[in-house]
Amino acid sequence: HPLDGNVYVTSGLHQAYHHHLRVVTTEFDFGDSLFKWVGDKVRRVYRILCNTQLSTYRTSIVPEAKFEYDLSPIAMSYLEVSRNWYDYSTGLLAIIGGCFTVIGMLESSVAFFSKRNRYYLS
């Protein structure tokens, strides 16, 4: 828990801490991976995001520590998908071919403009 081990002490009178805790559901789906928990394919955890602020009260109001929980309607989901070796090799060859093409286009542009400049200079 994010508040474990933290001490919130006020320095003056009529002050109190307000803690806003957002709870986000997170699911990990590892499929047939080596990383399994107790034979489950899906592991659901709840992440807590904490925001704390010090509030000052009027002298007529008794200060109180507040804990507000916000259950997030949006959930995070992580899915492990394995790729085959030929997917990596195809991607690598595509990058190499793209670089070769761009360098060839730049080289032909430089050659064209250098011939053009020589024609105008002479």
MODELLER restraints for C-alpha pairs under 7 A, 6 or more apart:
rsr = mdl.restraints
at = mdl.atoms
rsr.add(forms.Gaussian(group=physical.xy_distance, feature=features.Distance(at['CA:2:A'], at['CA:50:A']), mean=6.48, stdev=0.5))
rsr.add(forms.Gaussian(group=physical.xy_distance, feature=features.Distance(at['CA:10:A'], at['CA:16:A']), mean=6.61, stdev=0.5))
rsr.add(forms.Gaussian(group=physical.xy_distance, feature=features.Distance(at['CA:14:A'], at['CA:56:A']), mean=5.88, stdev=0.5))
rsr.add(forms.Gaussian(group=physical.xy_distance, feature=features.Distance(at['CA:14:A'], at['CA:57:A']), mean=5.16, stdev=0.5))
rsr.add(forms.Gaussian(group=physical.xy_distance, feature=features.Distance(at['CA:14:A'], at['CA:58:A']), mean=6.82, stdev=0.5))
rsr.add(forms.Gaussian(group=physical.xy_distance, feature=features.Distance(at['CA:14:A'], at['CA:59:A']), mean=6.47, stdev=0.5))
rsr.add(forms.Gaussian(group=physical.xy_distance, feature=features.Distance(at['CA:14:A'], at['CA:62:A']), mean=6.92, stdev=0.5))
rsr.add(forms.Gaussian(group=physical.xy_distance, feature=features.Distance(at['CA:14:A'], at['CA:63:A']), mean=5.49, stdev=0.5))
rsr.add(forms.Gaussian(group=physical.xy_distance, feature=features.Distance(at['CA:15:A'], at['CA:54:A']), mean=6.80, stdev=0.5))
rsr.add(forms.Gaussian(group=physical.xy_distance, feature=features.Distance(at['CA:15:A'], at['CA:55:A']), mean=5.59, stdev=0.5))
rsr.add(forms.Gaussian(group=physical.xy_distance, feature=features.Distance(at['CA:15:A'], at['CA:56:A']), mean=4.44, stdev=0.5))
rsr.add(forms.Gaussian(group=physical.xy_distance, feature=features.Distance(at['CA:15:A'], at['CA:57:A']), mean=5.93, stdev=0.5))
rsr.add(forms.Gaussian(group=physical.xy_distance, feature=features.Distance(at['CA:15:A'], at['CA:63:A']), mean=5.96, stdev=0.5))
rsr.add(forms.Gaussian(group=physical.xy_distance, feature=features.Distance(at['CA:16:A'], at['CA:54:A']), mean=5.79, stdev=0.5))
rsr.add(forms.Gaussian(group=physical.xy_distance, feature=features.Distance(at['CA:16:A'], at['CA:55:A']), mean=5.43, stdev=0.5))
rsr.add(forms.Gaussian(group=physical.xy_distance, feature=features.Distance(at['CA:16:A'], at['CA:56:A']), mean=6.61, stdev=0.5))
rsr.add(forms.Gaussian(group=physical.xy_distance, feature=features.Distance(at['CA:16:A'], at['CA:63:A']), mean=5.65, stdev=0.5))
rsr.add(forms.Gaussian(group=physical.xy_distance, feature=features.Distance(at['CA:16:A'], at['CA:64:A']), mean=5.73, stdev=0.5))
rsr.add(forms.Gaussian(group=physical.xy_distance, feature=features.Distance(at['CA:16:A'], at['CA:65:A']), mean=5.44, stdev=0.5))
rsr.add(forms.Gaussian(group=physical.xy_distance, feature=features.Distance(at['CA:17:A'], at['CA:52:A']), mean=6.73, stdev=0.5))
rsr.add(forms.Gaussian(group=physical.xy_distance, feature=features.Distance(at['CA:17:A'], at['CA:53:A']), mean=5.66, stdev=0.5))
rsr.add(forms.Gaussian(group=physical.xy_distance, feature=features.Distance(at['CA:17:A'], at['CA:54:A']), mean=4.47, stdev=0.5))
rsr.add(forms.Gaussian(group=physical.xy_distance, feature=features.Distance(at['CA:17:A'], at['CA:55:A']), mean=5.89, stdev=0.5))
rsr.add(forms.Gaussian(group=physical.xy_distance, feature=features.Distance(at['CA:17:A'], at['CA:65:A']), mean=5.30, stdev=0.5))
rsr.add(forms.Gaussian(group=physical.xy_distance, feature=features.Distance(at['CA:17:A'], at['CA:66:A']), mean=6.77, stdev=0.5))
rsr.add(forms.Gaussian(group=physical.xy_distance, feature=features.Distance(at['CA:18:A'], at['CA:52:A']), mean=5.74, stdev=0.5))
rsr.add(forms.Gaussian(group=physical.xy_distance, feature=features.Distance(at['CA:18:A'], at['CA:53:A']), mean=5.47, stdev=0.5))
rsr.add(forms.Gaussian(group=physical.xy_distance, feature=features.Distance(at['CA:18:A'], at['CA:54:A']), mean=6.31, stdev=0.5))
rsr.add(forms.Gaussian(group=physical.xy_distance, feature=features.Distance(at['CA:18:A'], at['CA:55:A']), mean=6.82, stdev=0.5))
rsr.add(forms.Gaussian(group=physical.xy_distance, feature=features.Distance(at['CA:18:A'], at['CA:65:A']), mean=5.70, stdev=0.5))
rsr.add(forms.Gaussian(group=physical.xy_distance, feature=features.Distance(at['CA:18:A'], at['CA:66:A']), mean=4.67, stdev=0.5))
rsr.add(forms.Gaussian(group=physical.xy_distance, feature=features.Distance(at['CA:18:A'], at['CA:67:A']), mean=6.17, stdev=0.5))
rsr.add(forms.Gaussian(group=physical.xy_distance, feature=features.Distance(at['CA:19:A'], at['CA:50:A']), mean=6.95, stdev=0.5))
rsr.add(forms.Gaussian(group=physical.xy_distance, feature=features.Distance(at['CA:19:A'], at['CA:51:A']), mean=5.87, stdev=0.5))
rsr.add(forms.Gaussian(group=physical.xy_distance, feature=features.Distance(at['CA:19:A'], at['CA:52:A']), mean=4.52, stdev=0.5))
rsr.add(forms.Gaussian(group=physical.xy_distance, feature=features.Distance(at['CA:19:A'], at['CA:53:A']), mean=6.69, stdev=0.5))
rsr.add(forms.Gaussian(group=physical.xy_distance, feature=features.Distance(at['CA:19:A'], at['CA:66:A']), mean=5.96, stdev=0.5))
rsr.add(forms.Gaussian(group=physical.xy_distance, feature=features.Distance(at['CA:19:A'], at['CA:67:A']), mean=4.85, stdev=0.5))
rsr.add(forms.Gaussian(group=physical.xy_distance, feature=features.Distance(at['CA:19:A'], at['CA:68:A']), mean=6.23, stdev=0.5))
rsr.add(forms.Gaussian(group=physical.xy_distance, feature=features.Distance(at['CA:20:A'], at['CA:50:A']), mean=5.87, stdev=0.5))
rsr.add(forms.Gaussian(group=physical.xy_distance, feature=features.Distance(at['CA:20:A'], at['CA:51:A']), mean=5.13, stdev=0.5))
rsr.add(forms.Gaussian(group=physical.xy_distance, feature=features.Distance(at['CA:20:A'], at['CA:52:A']), mean=6.25, stdev=0.5))
rsr.add(forms.Gaussian(group=physical.xy_distance, feature=features.Distance(at['CA:20:A'], at['CA:67:A']), mean=6.05, stdev=0.5))
rsr.add(forms.Gaussian(group=physical.xy_distance, feature=features.Distance(at['CA:20:A'], at['CA:68:A']), mean=4.86, stdev=0.5))
rsr.add(forms.Gaussian(group=physical.xy_distance, feature=features.Distance(at['CA:20:A'], at['CA:69:A']), mean=6.18, stdev=0.5))
rsr.add(forms.Gaussian(group=physical.xy_distance, feature=features.Distance(at['CA:21:A'], at['CA:48:A']), mean=6.24, stdev=0.5))
rsr.add(forms.Gaussian(group=physical.xy_distance, feature=features.Distance(at['CA:21:A'], at['CA:49:A']), mean=5.66, stdev=0.5))
rsr.add(forms.Gaussian(group=physical.xy_distance, feature=features.Distance(at['CA:21:A'], at['CA:50:A']), mean=4.68, stdev=0.5))
rsr.add(forms.Gaussian(group=physical.xy_distance, feature=features.Distance(at['CA:21:A'], at['CA:51:A']), mean=6.47, stdev=0.5))
rsr.add(forms.Gaussian(group=physical.xy_distance, feature=features.Distance(at['CA:21:A'], at['CA:68:A']), mean=5.97, stdev=0.5))
rsr.add(forms.Gaussian(group=physical.xy_distance, feature=features.Distance(at['CA:21:A'], at['CA:69:A']), mean=4.84, stdev=0.5))
rsr.add(forms.Gaussian(group=physical.xy_distance, feature=features.Distance(at['CA:21:A'], at['CA:70:A']), mean=6.09, stdev=0.5))
rsr.add(forms.Gaussian(group=physical.xy_distance, feature=features.Distance(at['CA:22:A'], at['CA:48:A']), mean=5.55, stdev=0.5))
rsr.add(forms.Gaussian(group=physical.xy_distance, feature=features.Distance(at['CA:22:A'], at['CA:49:A']), mean=5.09, stdev=0.5))
rsr.add(forms.Gaussian(group=physical.xy_distance, feature=features.Distance(at['CA:22:A'], at['CA:50:A']), mean=6.51, stdev=0.5))
rsr.add(forms.Gaussian(group=physical.xy_distance, feature=features.Distance(at['CA:22:A'], at['CA:69:A']), mean=5.84, stdev=0.5))
rsr.add(forms.Gaussian(group=physical.xy_distance, feature=features.Distance(at['CA:22:A'], at['CA:70:A']), mean=4.61, stdev=0.5))
rsr.add(forms.Gaussian(group=physical.xy_distance, feature=features.Distance(at['CA:22:A'], at['CA:71:A']), mean=5.94, stdev=0.5))
rsr.add(forms.Gaussian(group=physical.xy_distance, feature=features.Distance(at['CA:22:A'], at['CA:72:A']), mean=6.54, stdev=0.5))
rsr.add(forms.Gaussian(group=physical.xy_distance, feature=features.Distance(at['CA:23:A'], at['CA:46:A']), mean=6.28, stdev=0.5))
rsr.add(forms.Gaussian(group=physical.xy_distance, feature=features.Distance(at['CA:23:A'], at['CA:47:A']), mean=5.72, stdev=0.5))
rsr.add(forms.Gaussian(group=physical.xy_distance, feature=features.Distance(at['CA:23:A'], at['CA:48:A']), mean=4.65, stdev=0.5))
rsr.add(forms.Gaussian(group=physical.xy_distance, feature=features.Distance(at['CA:23:A'], at['CA:49:A']), mean=6.52, stdev=0.5))
rsr.add(forms.Gaussian(group=physical.xy_distance, feature=features.Distance(at['CA:23:A'], at['CA:70:A']), mean=6.09, stdev=0.5))
rsr.add(forms.Gaussian(group=physical.xy_distance, feature=features.Distance(at['CA:23:A'], at['CA:71:A']), mean=4.96, stdev=0.5))
rsr.add(forms.Gaussian(group=physical.xy_distance, feature=features.Distance(at['CA:23:A'], at['CA:72:A']), mean=5.86, stdev=0.5))
rsr.add(forms.Gaussian(group=physical.xy_distance, feature=features.Distance(at['CA:24:A'], at['CA:46:A']), mean=5.60, stdev=0.5))
rsr.add(forms.Gaussian(group=physical.xy_distance, feature=features.Distance(at['CA:24:A'], at['CA:47:A']), mean=5.18, stdev=0.5))
rsr.add(forms.Gaussian(group=physical.xy_distance, feature=features.Distance(at['CA:24:A'], at['CA:48:A']), mean=6.38, stdev=0.5))
rsr.add(forms.Gaussian(group=physical.xy_distance, feature=features.Distance(at['CA:24:A'], at['CA:71:A']), mean=6.64, stdev=0.5))
rsr.add(forms.Gaussian(group=physical.xy_distance, feature=features.Distance(at['CA:24:A'], at['CA:72:A']), mean=5.35, stdev=0.5))
rsr.add(forms.Gaussian(group=physical.xy_distance, feature=features.Distance(at['CA:24:A'], at['CA:75:A']), mean=6.02, stdev=0.5))
rsr.add(forms.Gaussian(group=physical.xy_distance, feature=features.Distance(at['CA:25:A'], at['CA:45:A']), mean=6.09, stdev=0.5))
rsr.add(forms.Gaussian(group=physical.xy_distance, feature=features.Distance(at['CA:25:A'], at['CA:46:A']), mean=4.65, stdev=0.5))
rsr.add(forms.Gaussian(group=physical.xy_distance, feature=features.Distance(at['CA:25:A'], at['CA:47:A']), mean=6.37, stdev=0.5))
rsr.add(forms.Gaussian(group=physical.xy_distance, feature=features.Distance(at['CA:25:A'], at['CA:75:A']), mean=4.84, stdev=0.5))
rsr.add(forms.Gaussian(group=physical.xy_distance, feature=features.Distance(at['CA:25:A'], at['CA:76:A']), mean=6.21, stdev=0.5))
rsr.add(forms.Gaussian(group=physical.xy_distance, feature=features.Distance(at['CA:26:A'], at['CA:44:A']), mean=5.75, stdev=0.5))
rsr.add(forms.Gaussian(group=physical.xy_distance, feature=features.Distance(at['CA:26:A'], at['CA:45:A']), mean=5.28, stdev=0.5))
rsr.add(forms.Gaussian(group=physical.xy_distance, feature=features.Distance(at['CA:26:A'], at['CA:46:A']), mean=5.90, stdev=0.5))
rsr.add(forms.Gaussian(group=physical.xy_distance, feature=features.Distance(at['CA:26:A'], at['CA:47:A']), mean=6.89, stdev=0.5))
rsr.add(forms.Gaussian(group=physical.xy_distance, feature=features.Distance(at['CA:26:A'], at['CA:75:A']), mean=5.77, stdev=0.5))
rsr.add(forms.Gaussian(group=physical.xy_distance, feature=features.Distance(at['CA:26:A'], at['CA:76:A']), mean=4.58, stdev=0.5))
rsr.add(forms.Gaussian(group=physical.xy_distance, feature=features.Distance(at['CA:26:A'], at['CA:77:A']), mean=5.66, stdev=0.5))
rsr.add(forms.Gaussian(group=physical.xy_distance, feature=features.Distance(at['CA:27:A'], at['CA:42:A']), mean=6.66, stdev=0.5))
rsr.add(forms.Gaussian(group=physical.xy_distance, feature=features.Distance(at['CA:27:A'], at['CA:43:A']), mean=5.61, stdev=0.5))
rsr.add(forms.Gaussian(group=physical.xy_distance, feature=features.Distance(at['CA:27:A'], at['CA:44:A']), mean=4.41, stdev=0.5))
rsr.add(forms.Gaussian(group=physical.xy_distance, feature=features.Distance(at['CA:27:A'], at['CA:45:A']), mean=6.30, stdev=0.5))
rsr.add(forms.Gaussian(group=physical.xy_distance, feature=features.Distance(at['CA:27:A'], at['CA:76:A']), mean=6.25, stdev=0.5))
rsr.add(forms.Gaussian(group=physical.xy_distance, feature=features.Distance(at['CA:27:A'], at['CA:77:A']), mean=4.70, stdev=0.5))
rsr.add(forms.Gaussian(group=physical.xy_distance, feature=features.Distance(at['CA:27:A'], at['CA:78:A']), mean=6.11, stdev=0.5))
rsr.add(forms.Gaussian(group=physical.xy_distance, feature=features.Distance(at['CA:28:A'], at['CA:42:A']), mean=5.59, stdev=0.5))
rsr.add(forms.Gaussian(group=physical.xy_distance, feature=features.Distance(at['CA:28:A'], at['CA:43:A']), mean=5.10, stdev=0.5))
rsr.add(forms.Gaussian(group=physical.xy_distance, feature=features.Distance(at['CA:28:A'], at['CA:44:A']), mean=6.42, stdev=0.5))
rsr.add(forms.Gaussian(group=physical.xy_distance, feature=features.Distance(at['CA:28:A'], at['CA:77:A']), mean=6.06, stdev=0.5))
rsr.add(forms.Gaussian(group=physical.xy_distance, feature=features.Distance(at['CA:28:A'], at['CA:78:A']), mean=4.86, stdev=0.5))
rsr.add(forms.Gaussian(group=physical.xy_distance, feature=features.Distance(at['CA:28:A'], at['CA:79:A']), mean=6.19, stdev=0.5))
rsr.add(forms.Gaussian(group=physical.xy_distance, feature=features.Distance(at['CA:29:A'], at['CA:41:A']), mean=5.88, stdev=0.5))
rsr.add(forms.Gaussian(group=physical.xy_distance, feature=features.Distance(at['CA:29:A'], at['CA:42:A']), mean=4.51, stdev=0.5))
rsr.add(forms.Gaussian(group=physical.xy_distance, feature=features.Distance(at['CA:29:A'], at['CA:43:A']), mean=6.52, stdev=0.5))
rsr.add(forms.Gaussian(group=physical.xy_distance, feature=features.Distance(at['CA:29:A'], at['CA:78:A']), mean=6.06, stdev=0.5))
rsr.add(forms.Gaussian(group=physical.xy_distance, feature=features.Distance(at['CA:29:A'], at['CA:79:A']), mean=4.83, stdev=0.5))
rsr.add(forms.Gaussian(group=physical.xy_distance, feature=features.Distance(at['CA:29:A'], at['CA:80:A']), mean=6.31, stdev=0.5))
rsr.add(forms.Gaussian(group=physical.xy_distance, feature=features.Distance(at['CA:30:A'], at['CA:41:A']), mean=5.90, stdev=0.5))
rsr.add(forms.Gaussian(group=physical.xy_distance, feature=features.Distance(at['CA:30:A'], at['CA:42:A']), mean=6.69, stdev=0.5))
rsr.add(forms.Gaussian(group=physical.xy_distance, feature=features.Distance(at['CA:30:A'], at['CA:79:A']), mean=6.17, stdev=0.5))
rsr.add(forms.Gaussian(group=physical.xy_distance, feature=features.Distance(at['CA:30:A'], at['CA:80:A']), mean=5.10, stdev=0.5))
rsr.add(forms.Gaussian(group=physical.xy_distance, feature=features.Distance(at['CA:31:A'], at['CA:41:A']), mean=5.46, stdev=0.5))
rsr.add(forms.Gaussian(group=physical.xy_distance, feature=features.Distance(at['CA:31:A'], at['CA:80:A']), mean=6.81, stdev=0.5))
rsr.add(forms.Gaussian(group=physical.xy_distance, feature=features.Distance(at['CA:57:A'], at['CA:63:A']), mean=6.23, stdev=0.5))
